[in-house]
Structures are given as C-alpha cells and as structure tokens.
Amino acid sequence: MAFEYLLVNFRDNRMVRANDVPVGVTNHILILPPGDYVITLEGEGFTPDHQNVELDGTSPVRPNVTIFT
C-alpha cells in the first residue's frame, strides 16, 4: 500500500482530524493513504475552519503542507 505525507502547520500543537478521524498532531509529518480529505483541527481559534486536501505524489521531504492561522 502506498502512503502520502501531510504536514499541518499551526502555531500551537493541536489534534489533526482527517475526515473527522484523529490522525496526529500539528507541526509533525502525518502518514495517510492516498485520497481526498477534509482537514480540521480540534479546539477553537483558528482559520479556516477546515481545508480540503488531495494527497497524491507526496514524499517525506515534500509533504503536502496545509496551514491554519
């Protein structure tokens, strides 16, 4: 099975959810199967409230970088 790499950046460490399933913590590379995801963070005080990402063609040195502010 192939894997893809996602890096969700945020100023604090927060739990990251992919399609409403906890998958790890912000500011660390997360490993997920290829596909389309709705990425959200737990808690409040960030924007946007979610991001749609497609994970395909990533690598550990070139993850998909998704930024919340």
PDB file of N, CA, C, O and CB in Angstrom:
ATOM      1  N   MET A   1       0.846  -1.183   0.000  1.00  0.00           N
ATOM      2  CA  MET A   1       0.000   0.000   0.000  1.00  0.00           C
ATOM      3  C   MET A   1       0.888   1.242   0.000  1.00  0.00           C
ATOM      4  O   MET A   1       1.879   1.311   0.727  1.00  0.00           O
ATOM      5  CB  MET A   1      -0.960   0.001   1.224  1.00  0.00           C
ATOM      6  N   ALA A   2       0.525   2.200  -0.808  1.00  0.00           N
ATOM      7  CA  ALA A   2       1.265   3.468  -0.880  1.00  0.00           C
ATOM      8  C   ALA A   2       0.811   4.388   0.251  1.00  0.00           C
ATOM      9  O   ALA A   2      -0.313   4.302   0.745  1.00  0.00           O
ATOM     10  CB  ALA A   2       1.056   4.158  -2.263  1.00  0.00           C
ATOM     11  N   PHE A   3       1.719   5.260   0.634  1.00  0.00           N
ATOM     12  CA  PHE A   3       1.409   6.239   1.665  1.00  0.00           C
ATOM     13  C   PHE A   3       1.711   7.634   1.166  1.00  0.00           C
ATOM     14  O   PHE A   3       2.560   7.830   0.297  1.00  0.00           O
ATOM     15  CB  PHE A   3       2.192   5.950   2.944  1.00  0.00           C
ATOM     16  N   GLU A   4       1.006   8.600   1.727  1.00  0.00           N
ATOM     17  CA  GLU A   4       1.211  10.010   1.423  1.00  0.00           C
ATOM     18  C   GLU A   4       1.552  10.729   2.723  1.00  0.00           C
ATOM     19  O   GLU A   4       1.342  10.208   3.818  1.00  0.00           O
ATOM     20  CB  GLU A   4      -0.054  10.638   0.742  1.00  0.00           C
ATOM     21  N   TYR A   5       2.084  11.939   2.572  1.00  0.00           N
ATOM     22  CA  TYR A   5       2.615  12.683   3.714  1.00  0.00           C
ATOM     23  C   TYR A   5       1.971  14.061   3.790  1.00  0.00           C
ATOM     24  O   TYR A   5       1.880  14.779   2.794  1.00  0.00           O
ATOM     25  CB  TYR A   5       4.148  12.812   3.616  1.00  0.00           C
ATOM     26  N   LEU A   6       1.530  14.411   4.988  1.00  0.00           N
ATOM     27  CA  LEU A   6       0.822  15.663   5.234  1.00  0.00           C
ATOM     28  C   LEU A   6       1.471  16.363   6.422  1.00  0.00           C
ATOM     29  O   LEU A   6       1.723  15.751   7.460  1.00  0.00           O
ATOM     30  CB  LEU A   6      -0.698  15.413   5.495  1.00  0.00           C
ATOM     31  N   LEU A   7       1.734  17.644   6.252  1.00  0.00           N
ATOM     32  CA  LEU A   7       2.242  18.475   7.341  1.00  0.00           C
ATOM     33  C   LEU A   7       1.245  19.603   7.564  1.00  0.00           C
ATOM     34  O   LEU A   7       1.073  20.460   6.697  1.00  0.00           O
ATOM     35  CB  LEU A   7       3.678  19.036   7.021  1.00  0.00           C
ATOM     36  N   VAL A   8       0.592  19.609   8.714  1.00  0.00           N
ATOM     37  CA  VAL A   8      -0.377  20.645   9.053  1.00  0.00           C
ATOM     38  C   VAL A   8       0.306  21.611  10.011  1.00  0.00           C
ATOM     39  O   VAL A   8       0.666  21.242  11.129  1.00  0.00           O
ATOM     40  CB  VAL A   8      -1.684  20.036   9.686  1.00  0.00           C
ATOM     41  N   ASN A   9       0.480  22.850   9.564  1.00  0.00           N
ATOM     42  CA  ASN A   9       1.143  23.870  10.374  1.00  0.00           C
ATOM     43  C   ASN A   9       0.120  24.714  11.123  1.00  0.00           C
ATOM     44  O   ASN A   9      -0.895  25.140  10.572  1.00  0.00           O
ATOM     45  CB  ASN A   9       2.026  24.766   9.496  1.00  0.00           C
ATOM     46  N   PHE A  10       0.424  24.941  12.406  1.00  0.00           N
ATOM     47  CA  PHE A  10      -0.362  25.831  13.260  1.00  0.00           C
ATOM     48  C   PHE A  10       0.544  26.277  14.394  1.00  0.00           C
ATOM     49  O   PHE A  10       1.491  25.571  14.740  1.00  0.00           O
ATOM     50  CB  PHE A  10      -1.665  25.125  13.806  1.00  0.00           C
ATOM     51  N   ARG A  11       0.270  27.427  14.973  1.00  0.00           N
ATOM     52  CA  ARG A  11       1.167  27.989  15.992  1.00  0.00           C
ATOM     53  C   ARG A  11       1.254  27.128  17.250  1.00  0.00           C
ATOM     54  O   ARG A  11       2.275  27.144  17.939  1.00  0.00           O
ATOM     55  CB  ARG A  11       0.706  29.380  16.369  1.00  0.00           C
ATOM     56  N   ASP A  12       0.205  26.382  17.555  1.00  0.00           N
ATOM     57  CA  ASP A  12       0.172  25.503  18.728  1.00  0.00           C
ATOM     58  C   ASP A  12       0.037  24.054  18.275  1.00  0.00           C
ATOM     59  O   ASP A  12      -0.323  23.782  17.129  1.00  0.00           O
ATOM     60  CB  ASP A  12      -0.995  25.888  19.681  1.00  0.00           C
ATOM     61  N   ASN A  13       0.323  23.142  19.171  1.00  0.00           N
ATOM     62  CA  ASN A  13       0.064  21.734  18.881  1.00  0.00           C
ATOM     63  C   ASN A  13      -1.409  21.447  19.094  1.00  0.00           C
ATOM     64  O   ASN A  13      -1.946  21.674  20.178  1.00  0.00           O
ATOM     65  CB  ASN A  13       0.937  20.808  19.765  1.00  0.00           C
ATOM     66  N   ARG A  14      -2.050  20.952  18.064  1.00  0.00           N
ATOM     67  CA  ARG A  14      -3.468  20.587  18.097  1.00  0.00           C
ATOM     68  C   ARG A  14      -3.636  19.223  17.442  1.00  0.00           C
ATOM     69  O   ARG A  14      -2.851  18.829  16.579  1.00  0.00           O
ATOM     70  CB  ARG A  14      -4.348  21.662  17.378  1.00  0.00           C
ATOM     71  N   MET A  15      -4.657  18.524  17.862  1.00  0.00           N
ATOM     72  CA  MET A  15      -5.003  17.272  17.204  1.00  0.00           C
ATOM     73  C   MET A  15      -5.543  17.586  15.814  1.00  0.00           C
ATOM     74  O   MET A  15      -6.380  18.473  15.643  1.00  0.00           O
ATOM     75  CB  MET A  15      -6.042  16.464  18.040  1.00  0.00           C
ATOM     76  N   VAL A  16      -5.050  16.841  14.821  1.00  0.00           N
ATOM     77  CA  VAL A  16      -5.494  16.981  13.435  1.00  0.00           C
ATOM     78  C   VAL A  16      -6.498  15.877  13.145  1.00  0.00           C
ATOM     79  O   VAL A  16      -6.294  14.720  13.513  1.00  0.00           O
ATOM     80  CB  VAL A  16      -4.288  16.921  12.437  1.00  0.00           C
ATOM     81  N   ARG A  17      -7.581  16.249  12.482  1.00  0.00           N
ATOM     82  CA  ARG A  17      -8.583  15.271  12.057  1.00  0.00           C
ATOM     83  C   ARG A  17      -8.644  15.252  10.533  1.00  0.00           C
ATOM     84  O   ARG A  17      -8.681  16.300   9.888  1.00  0.00           O
ATOM     85  CB  ARG A  17      -9.984  15.600  12.664  1.00  0.00           C
ATOM     86  N   ALA A  18      -8.652  14.065   9.978  1.00  0.00           N
ATOM     87  CA  ALA A  18      -8.834  13.868   8.531  1.00  0.00           C
ATOM     88  C   ALA A  18     -10.152  13.126   8.357  1.00  0.00           C
ATOM     89  O   ALA A  18     -10.299  11.991   8.811  1.00  0.00           O
ATOM     90  CB  ALA A  18      -7.620  13.065   7.876  1.00  0.00           C
ATOM     91  N   ASN A  19     -11.108  13.773   7.696  1.00  0.00           N
ATOM     92  CA  ASN A  19     -12.456  13.204   7.546  1.00  0.00           C
ATOM     93  C   ASN A  19     -13.032  12.827   8.912  1.00  0.00           C
ATOM     94  O   ASN A  19     -13.667  11.784   9.072  1.00  0.00           O
ATOM     95  CB  ASN A  19     -12.424  11.963   6.618  1.00  0.00           C
ATOM     96  N   ASP A  20     -12.795  13.693   9.879  1.00  0.00           N
ATOM     97  CA  ASP A  20     -13.311  13.586  11.248  1.00  0.00           C
ATOM     98  C   ASP A  20     -12.686  12.450  12.066  1.00  0.00           C
ATOM     99  O   ASP A  20     -13.230  12.070  13.103  1.00  0.00           O
ATOM    100  CB  ASP A  20     -14.796  13.394  11.202  1.00  0.00           C
ATOM    101  N   VAL A  21     -11.554  11.907  11.614  1.00  0.00           N
ATOM    102  CA  VAL A  21     -10.840  10.865  12.354  1.00  0.00           C
ATOM    103  C   VAL A  21      -9.508  11.449  12.839  1.00  0.00           C
ATOM    104  O   VAL A  21      -8.758  11.990  12.027  1.00  0.00           O
ATOM    105  CB  VAL A  21     -10.608   9.586  11.460  1.00  0.00           C
ATOM    106  N   PRO A  22      -9.190  11.357  14.133  1.00  0.00           N
ATOM    107  CA  PRO A  22      -7.900  11.861  14.612  1.00  0.00           C
ATOM    108  C   PRO A  22      -6.747  11.104  13.951  1.00  0.00           C
ATOM    109  O   PRO A  22      -6.728   9.873  13.936  1.00  0.00           O
ATOM    110  CB  PRO A  22      -7.808  11.739  16.149  1.00  0.00           C
ATOM    111  N   VAL A  23      -5.772  11.868  13.397  1.00  0.00           N
ATOM    112  CA  VAL A  23      -4.654  11.237  12.678  1.00  0.00           C
ATOM    113  C   VAL A  23      -3.292  11.672  13.191  1.00  0.00           C
ATOM    114  O   VAL A  23      -2.276  11.156  12.725  1.00  0.00           O
ATOM    115  CB  VAL A  23      -4.750  11.549  11.207  1.00  0.00           C
ATOM    116  N   GLY A  24      -3.237  12.600  14.130  1.00  0.00           N
ATOM    117  CA  GLY A  24      -1.956  13.048  14.643  1.00  0.00           C
ATOM    118  C   GLY A  24      -2.028  14.473  15.130  1.00  0.00           C
ATOM    119  O   GLY A  24      -3.105  15.016  15.375  1.00  0.00           O
ATOM    120  N   VAL A  25      -0.847  15.076  15.267  1.00  0.00           N
ATOM    121  CA  VAL A  25      -0.719  16.404  15.864  1.00  0.00           C
ATOM    122  C   VAL A  25      -0.118  17.370  14.852  1.00  0.00           C
ATOM    123  O   VAL A  25       0.700  16.984  14.016  1.00  0.00           O
ATOM    124  CB  VAL A  25       0.147  16.351  17.144  1.00  0.00           C
ATOM    125  N   THR A  26      -0.534  18.634  14.938  1.00  0.00           N
ATOM    126  CA  THR A  26       0.030  19.664  14.060  1.00  0.00           C
ATOM    127  C   THR A  26       1.543  19.735  14.212  1.00  0.00           C
ATOM    128  O   THR A  26       2.106  19.336  15.231  1.00  0.00           O
ATOM    129  CB  THR A  26      -0.594  21.034  14.364  1.00  0.00           C
ATOM    130  N   ASN A  27       2.179  20.252  13.177  1.00  0.00           N
ATOM    131  CA  ASN A  27       3.616  20.518  13.135  1.00  0.00           C
ATOM    132  C   ASN A  27       4.471  19.258  13.138  1.00  0.00           C
ATOM    133  O   ASN A  27       5.664  19.316  13.437  1.00  0.00           O
ATOM    134  CB  ASN A  27       4.001  21.373  14.297  1.00  0.00           C
ATOM    135  N   HIS A  28       3.867  18.121  12.807  1.00  0.00           N
ATOM    136  CA  HIS A  28       4.565  16.854  12.625  1.00  0.00           C
ATOM    137  C   HIS A  28       4.070  16.231  11.318  1.00  0.00           C
ATOM    138  O   HIS A  28       2.904  16.396  10.960  1.00  0.00           O
ATOM    139  CB  HIS A  28       4.330  15.887  13.848  1.00  0.00           C
ATOM    140  N   ILE A  29       4.930  15.529  10.614  1.00  0.00           N
ATOM    141  CA  ILE A  29       4.509  14.885   9.370  1.00  0.00           C
ATOM    142  C   ILE A  29       3.596  13.707   9.704  1.00  0.00           C
ATOM    143  O   ILE A  29       3.927  12.850  10.524  1.00  0.00           O
ATOM    144  CB  ILE A  29       5.742  14.413   8.536  1.00  0.00           C
ATOM    145  N   LEU A  30       2.444  13.693   9.047  1.00  0.00           N
ATOM    146  CA  LEU A  30       1.451  12.642   9.223  1.00  0.00           C
ATOM    147  C   LEU A  30       1.457  11.746   7.989  1.00  0.00           C
ATOM    148  O   LEU A  30       1.639  12.228   6.871  1.00  0.00           O
ATOM    149  CB  LEU A  30       0.036  13.242   9.468  1.00  0.00           C
ATOM    150  N   ILE A  31       1.263  10.468   8.185  1.00  0.00           N
ATOM    151  CA  ILE A  31       1.285   9.487   7.090  1.00  0.00           C
ATOM    152  C   ILE A  31      -0.127   8.948   6.919  1.00  0.00           C
ATOM    153  O   ILE A  31      -0.714   8.393   7.848  1.00  0.00           O
ATOM    154  CB  ILE A  31       2.307   8.319   7.375  1.00  0.00           C
ATOM    155  N   LEU A  32      -0.665   9.122   5.703  1.00  0.00           N
ATOM    156  CA  LEU A  32      -2.036   8.709   5.397  1.00  0.00           C
ATOM    157  C   LEU A  32      -2.077   7.996   4.053  1.00  0.00           C
ATOM    158  O   LEU A  32      -1.175   8.174   3.233  1.00  0.00           O
ATOM    159  CB  LEU A  32      -2.989   9.926   5.389  1.00  0.00           C
ATOM    160  N   PRO A  33      -3.109   7.191   3.814  1.00  0.00           N
ATOM    161  CA  PRO A  33      -3.291   6.622   2.485  1.00  0.00           C
ATOM    162  C   PRO A  33      -3.613   7.729   1.474  1.00  0.00           C
ATOM    163  O   PRO A  33      -4.114   8.785   1.859  1.00  0.00           O
ATOM    164  CB  PRO A  33      -4.413   5.559   2.500  1.00  0.00           C
ATOM    165  N   PRO A  34      -3.334   7.503   0.203  1.00  0.00           N
ATOM    166  CA  PRO A  34      -3.694   8.492  -0.819  1.00  0.00           C
ATOM    167  C   PRO A  34      -5.204   8.743  -0.806  1.00  0.00           C
ATOM    168  O   PRO A  34      -5.991   7.854  -0.480  1.00  0.00           O
ATOM    169  CB  PRO A  34      -3.239   8.017  -2.225  1.00  0.00           C
ATOM    170  N   GLY A  35      -5.593   9.967  -1.165  1.00  0.00           N
ATOM    171  CA  GLY A  35      -7.012  10.264  -1.260  1.00  0.00           C
ATOM    172  C   GLY A  35      -7.338  11.705  -0.954  1.00  0.00           C
ATOM    173  O   GLY A  35      -6.453  12.534  -0.740  1.00  0.00           O
ATOM    174  N   ASP A  36      -8.631  11.986  -0.938  1.00  0.00           N
ATOM    175  CA  ASP A  36      -9.151  13.316  -0.638  1.00  0.00           C
ATOM    176  C   ASP A  36      -9.581  13.359   0.820  1.00  0.00           C
ATOM    177  O   ASP A  36     -10.205  12.426   1.327  1.00  0.00           O
ATOM    178  CB  ASP A  36     -10.337  13.681  -1.575  1.00  0.00           C
ATOM    179  N   TYR A  37      -9.236  14.466   1.493  1.00  0.00           N
ATOM    180  CA  TYR A  37      -9.521  14.599   2.916  1.00  0.00           C
ATOM    181  C   TYR A  37     -10.051  15.990   3.235  1.00  0.00           C
ATOM    182  O   TYR A  37      -9.700  16.972   2.581  1.00  0.00           O
ATOM    183  CB  TYR A  37      -8.267  14.308   3.742  1.00  0.00           C
ATOM    184  N   VAL A  38     -10.898  16.053   4.246  1.00  0.00           N
ATOM    185  CA  VAL A  38     -11.280  17.312   4.869  1.00  0.00           C
ATOM    186  C   VAL A  38     -10.479  17.378   6.158  1.00  0.00           C
ATOM    187  O   VAL A  38     -10.667  16.558   7.057  1.00  0.00           O
ATOM    188  CB  VAL A  38     -12.853  17.414   5.128  1.00  0.00           C
ATOM    189  N   ILE A  39      -9.578  18.366   6.245  1.00  0.00           N
ATOM    190  CA  ILE A  39      -8.679  18.503   7.383  1.00  0.00           C
ATOM    191  C   ILE A  39      -9.233  19.557   8.334  1.00  0.00           C
ATOM    192  O   ILE A  39      -9.551  20.671   7.919  1.00  0.00           O
ATOM    193  CB  ILE A  39      -7.247  18.877   6.919  1.00  0.00           C
ATOM    194  N   THR A  40      -9.346  19.201   9.606  1.00  0.00           N
ATOM    195  CA  THR A  40      -9.783  20.124  10.645  1.00  0.00           C
ATOM    196  C   THR A  40      -8.850  19.984  11.846  1.00  0.00           C
ATOM    197  O   THR A  40      -8.087  19.024  11.955  1.00  0.00           O
ATOM    198  CB  THR A  40     -11.267  19.853  11.052  1.00  0.00           C
ATOM    199  N   LEU A  41      -8.931  20.960  12.738  1.00  0.00           N
ATOM    200  CA  LEU A  41      -8.182  20.912  13.991  1.00  0.00           C
ATOM    201  C   LEU A  41      -9.171  20.843  15.142  1.00  0.00           C
ATOM    202  O   LEU A  41     -10.302  21.316  15.025  1.00  0.00           O
ATOM    203  CB  LEU A  41      -7.241  22.146  14.139  1.00  0.00           C
ATOM    204  N   GLU A  42      -8.748  20.255  16.253  1.00  0.00           N
ATOM    205  CA  GLU A  42      -9.588  20.269  17.440  1.00  0.00           C
ATOM    206  C   GLU A  42      -9.436  21.605  18.146  1.00  0.00           C
ATOM    207  O   GLU A  42      -8.385  22.242  18.071  1.00  0.00           O
ATOM    208  CB  GLU A  42      -9.228  19.104  18.387  1.00  0.00           C
ATOM    209  N   GLY A  43     -10.482  22.021  18.827  1.00  0.00           N
ATOM    210  CA  GLY A  43     -10.445  23.274  19.556  1.00  0.00           C
ATOM    211  C   GLY A  43     -10.975  24.431  18.731  1.00  0.00           C
ATOM    212  O   GLY A  43     -11.624  24.248  17.701  1.00  0.00           O
ATOM    213  N   GLU A  44     -10.674  25.637  19.219  1.00  0.00           N
ATOM    214  CA  GLU A  44     -11.152  26.863  18.583  1.00  0.00           C
ATOM    215  C   GLU A  44      -9.986  27.804  18.344  1.00  0.00           C
ATOM    216  O   GLU A  44      -8.864  27.547  18.779  1.00  0.00           O
ATOM    217  CB  GLU A  44     -12.233  27.550  19.446  1.00  0.00           C
ATOM    218  N   GLY A  45     -10.266  28.901  17.645  1.00  0.00           N
ATOM    219  CA  GLY A  45      -9.277  29.959  17.495  1.00  0.00           C
ATOM    220  C   GLY A  45      -8.351  29.797  16.307  1.00  0.00           C
ATOM    221  O   GLY A  45      -7.184  30.180  16.382  1.00  0.00           O
ATOM    222  N   PHE A  46      -8.845  29.239  15.215  1.00  0.00           N
ATOM    223  CA  PHE A  46      -8.029  29.106  14.011  1.00  0.00           C
ATOM    224  C   PHE A  46      -8.908  29.334  12.786  1.00  0.00           C
ATOM    225  O   PHE A  46     -10.130  29.202  12.845  1.00  0.00           O
ATOM    226  CB  PHE A  46      -7.346  27.707  13.949  1.00  0.00           C
ATOM    227  N   THR A  47      -8.269  29.673  11.693  1.00  0.00           N
ATOM    228  CA  THR A  47      -8.963  29.827  10.413  1.00  0.00           C
ATOM    229  C   THR A  47      -8.125  29.169   9.334  1.00  0.00           C
ATOM    230  O   THR A  47      -6.905  29.092   9.478  1.00  0.00           O
ATOM    231  CB  THR A  47      -9.223  31.330  10.079  1.00  0.00           C
ATOM    232  N   PRO A  48      -8.724  28.700   8.275  1.00  0.00           N
ATOM    233  CA  PRO A  48     -10.166  28.480   8.101  1.00  0.00           C
ATOM    234  C   PRO A  48     -10.650  27.368   9.009  1.00  0.00           C
ATOM    235  O   PRO A  48      -9.854  26.743   9.711  1.00  0.00           O
ATOM    236  CB  PRO A  48     -10.494  28.146   6.639  1.00  0.00           C
ATOM    237  N   ASP A  49     -11.956  27.115   8.999  1.00  0.00           N
ATOM    238  CA  ASP A  49     -12.476  26.079   9.899  1.00  0.00           C
ATOM    239  C   ASP A  49     -12.170  24.674   9.392  1.00  0.00           C
ATOM    240  O   ASP A  49     -12.207  23.717  10.165  1.00  0.00           O
ATOM    241  CB  ASP A  49     -13.980  26.243  10.073  1.00  0.00           C
ATOM    242  N   HIS A  50     -11.864  24.537   8.087  1.00  0.00           N
ATOM    243  CA  HIS A  50     -11.427  23.262   7.516  1.00  0.00           C
ATOM    244  C   HIS A  50     -10.708  23.530   6.204  1.00  0.00           C
ATOM    245  O   HIS A  50     -10.803  24.623   5.647  1.00  0.00           O
ATOM    246  CB  HIS A  50     -12.633  22.297   7.297  1.00  0.00           C
ATOM    247  N   GLN A  51      -9.989  22.530   5.715  1.00  0.00           N
ATOM    248  CA  GLN A  51      -9.346  22.629   4.404  1.00  0.00           C
ATOM    249  C   GLN A  51      -9.498  21.303   3.689  1.00  0.00           C
ATOM    250  O   GLN A  51      -9.352  20.236   4.287  1.00  0.00           O
ATOM    251  CB  GLN A  51      -7.842  23.018   4.534  1.00  0.00           C
ATOM    252  N   ASN A  52      -9.796  21.384   2.397  1.00  0.00           N
ATOM    253  CA  ASN A  52      -9.874  20.188   1.559  1.00  0.00           C
ATOM    254  C   ASN A  52      -8.503  19.954   0.938  1.00  0.00           C
ATOM    255  O   ASN A  52      -7.933  20.857   0.326  1.00  0.00           O
ATOM    256  CB  ASN A  52     -10.978  20.332   0.453  1.00  0.00           C
ATOM    257  N   VAL A  53      -7.976  18.744   1.093  1.00  0.00           N
ATOM    258  CA  VAL A  53      -6.674  18.422   0.509  1.00  0.00           C
ATOM    259  C   VAL A  53      -6.766  17.104  -0.248  1.00  0.00           C
ATOM    260  O   VAL A  53      -7.523  16.206   0.120  1.00  0.00           O
ATOM    261  CB  VAL A  53      -5.579  18.347   1.604  1.00  0.00           C
ATOM    262  N   GLU A  54      -5.981  17.012  -1.308  1.00  0.00           N
ATOM    263  CA  GLU A  54      -5.826  15.774  -2.055  1.00  0.00           C
ATOM    264  C   GLU A  54      -4.395  15.303  -1.837  1.00  0.00           C
ATOM    265  O   GLU A  54      -3.447  16.008  -2.184  1.00  0.00           O
ATOM    266  CB  GLU A  54      -6.151  15.968  -3.586  1.00  0.00           C
ATOM    267  N   LEU A  55      -4.238  14.131  -1.272  1.00  0.00           N
ATOM    268  CA  LEU A  55      -2.907  13.594  -1.035  1.00  0.00           C
ATOM    269  C   LEU A  55      -2.547  12.630  -2.153  1.00  0.00           C
ATOM    270  O   LEU A  55      -3.114  11.545  -2.283  1.00  0.00           O
ATOM    271  CB  LEU A  55      -2.827  12.894   0.340  1.00  0.00           C
ATOM    272  N   ASP A  56      -1.582  13.068  -2.954  1.00  0.00           N
ATOM    273  CA  ASP A  56      -1.114  12.255  -4.077  1.00  0.00           C
ATOM    274  C   ASP A  56       0.240  12.797  -4.503  1.00  0.00           C
ATOM    275  O   ASP A  56       0.389  14.003  -4.698  1.00  0.00           O
ATOM    276  CB  ASP A  56      -2.136  12.270  -5.273  1.00  0.00           C
ATOM    277  N   GLY A  57       1.224  11.927  -4.649  1.00  0.00           N
ATOM    278  CA  GLY A  57       2.529  12.342  -5.132  1.00  0.00           C
ATOM    279  C   GLY A  57       3.392  13.051  -4.113  1.00  0.00           C
ATOM    280  O   GLY A  57       4.290  13.804  -4.488  1.00  0.00           O
ATOM    281  N   THR A  58       3.143  12.831  -2.830  1.00  0.00           N
ATOM    282  CA  THR A  58       3.948  13.456  -1.788  1.00  0.00           C
ATOM    283  C   THR A  58       5.108  12.532  -1.416  1.00  0.00           C
ATOM    284  O   THR A  58       5.176  11.385  -1.860  1.00  0.00           O
ATOM    285  CB  THR A  58       3.081  13.780  -0.539  1.00  0.00           C
ATOM    286  N   SER A  59       6.008  13.049  -0.603  1.00  0.00           N
ATOM    287  CA  SER A  59       7.118  12.248  -0.082  1.00  0.00           C
ATOM    288  C   SER A  59       7.476  12.790   1.299  1.00  0.00           C
ATOM    289  O   SER A  59       7.006  13.863   1.677  1.00  0.00           O
ATOM    290  CB  SER A  59       8.365  12.285  -1.052  1.00  0.00           C
ATOM    291  N   PRO A  60       8.302  12.067   2.059  1.00  0.00           N
ATOM    292  CA  PRO A  60       8.684  12.587   3.369  1.00  0.00           C
ATOM    293  C   PRO A  60       9.385  13.946   3.312  1.00  0.00           C
ATOM    294  O   PRO A  60       9.269  14.740   4.245  1.00  0.00           O
ATOM    295  CB  PRO A  60       9.577  11.599   4.053  1.00  0.00           C
ATOM    296  N   VAL A  61      10.108  14.217   2.229  1.00  0.00           N
ATOM    297  CA  VAL A  61      10.790  15.515   2.119  1.00  0.00           C
ATOM    298  C   VAL A  61       9.955  16.553   1.380  1.00  0.00           C
ATOM    299  O   VAL A  61      10.311  17.731   1.366  1.00  0.00           O
ATOM    300  CB  VAL A  61      12.121  15.343   1.411  1.00  0.00           C
ATOM    301  N   ARG A  62       8.860  16.138   0.772  1.00  0.00           N
ATOM    302  CA  ARG A  62       7.940  17.052   0.087  1.00  0.00           C
ATOM    303  C   ARG A  62       6.501  16.704   0.429  1.00  0.00           C
ATOM    304  O   ARG A  62       5.737  16.261  -0.428  1.00  0.00           O
ATOM    305  CB  ARG A  62       8.151  17.001  -1.439  1.00  0.00           C
ATOM    306  N   PRO A  63       6.133  16.912   1.709  1.00  0.00           N
ATOM    307  CA  PRO A  63       4.755  16.618   2.102  1.00  0.00           C
ATOM    308  C   PRO A  63       3.796  17.680   1.577  1.00  0.00           C
ATOM    309  O   PRO A  63       4.218  18.759   1.163  1.00  0.00           O
ATOM    310  CB  PRO A  63       4.644  16.518   3.626  1.00  0.00           C
ATOM    311  N   ASN A  64       2.526  17.373   1.596  1.00  0.00           N
ATOM    312  CA  ASN A  64       1.509  18.391   1.366  1.00  0.00           C
ATOM    313  C   ASN A  64       1.495  19.254   2.611  1.00  0.00           C
ATOM    314  O   ASN A  64       1.266  18.744   3.708  1.00  0.00           O
ATOM    315  CB  ASN A  64       0.086  17.764   1.065  1.00  0.00           C
ATOM    316  N   VAL A  65       1.733  20.554   2.468  1.00  0.00           N
ATOM    317  CA  VAL A  65       1.753  21.472   3.607  1.00  0.00           C
ATOM    318  C   VAL A  65       0.432  22.229   3.635  1.00  0.00           C
ATOM    319  O   VAL A  65       0.073  22.919   2.681  1.00  0.00           O
ATOM    320  CB  VAL A  65       2.966  22.462   3.524  1.00  0.00           C
ATOM    321  N   THR A  66      -0.277  22.087   4.739  1.00  0.00           N
ATOM    322  CA  THR A  66      -1.559  22.743   4.944  1.00  0.00           C
ATOM    323  C   THR A  66      -1.420  23.658   6.148  1.00  0.00           C
ATOM    324  O   THR A  66      -0.982  23.223   7.213  1.00  0.00           O
ATOM    325  CB  THR A  66      -2.714  21.705   5.146  1.00  0.00           C
ATOM    326  N   ILE A  67      -1.791  24.927   5.985  1.00  0.00           N
ATOM    327  CA  ILE A  67      -1.550  25.940   7.017  1.00  0.00           C
ATOM    328  C   ILE A  67      -2.863  26.462   7.582  1.00  0.00           C
ATOM    329  O   ILE A  67      -3.762  26.866   6.844  1.00  0.00           O
ATOM    330  CB  ILE A  67      -0.723  27.102   6.449  1.00  0.00           C
ATOM    331  N   PHE A  68      -2.953  26.443   8.907  1.00  0.00           N
ATOM    332  CA  PHE A  68      -4.044  27.099   9.629  1.00  0.00           C
ATOM    333  C   PHE A  68      -3.449  28.267  10.396  1.00  0.00           C
ATOM    334  O   PHE A  68      -2.327  28.174  10.893  1.00  0.00           O
ATOM    335  CB  PHE A  68      -4.787  26.103  10.594  1.00  0.00           C
ATOM    336  N   THR A  69      -4.193  29.372  10.498  1.00  0.00           N
ATOM    337  CA  THR A  69      -3.712  30.543  11.234  1.00  0.00           C
ATOM    338  C   THR A  69      -4.632  30.855  12.397  1.00  0.00           C
ATOM    339  O   THR A  69      -4.391  31.810  13.136  1.00  0.00           O
ATOM    340  CB  THR A  69      -3.600  31.760  10.308  1.00  0.00           C
TER     341      THR A  69
END
